[in-house]
Amino acid sequence: MTSSTHTCGASKNLTANSYTRTGYTFSMWNTNSSGTGTSYSSTQSFTPSGTNAGGTVTLYAIWTAKSGYAVNYSTNGGTPTSISAAWLARASR
């Protein structure tokens, strides 16, 4: 996906997101990498302010983890035992 050029004070739709991330769904663009800034949908109209004249505005992709994954274990000839919740919590980080 290439950068897009926007003129300060002029509205223009953002380019549709074409990035992918395994195990995640694209949620939105945001002016802050943590998602606490101003949010924009994939093709929402965007108007850079006059304070950014000649500058660069970075929009960060915000992702939501997909849920519902199943993990199947094969004992591969071994004897099955239970897995502790603490181990599962560490493994999911």
Secondary structure, 3 states (H helix, E strand, C coil): CCCCCCCCCCCEECCCCCCCCCCEEEEEEECCCCCCCCEECCCCEECCCHHHCCCCCCCEEEEEECCCCCCCCCCCCCCCCCCCHHHHHHHCC
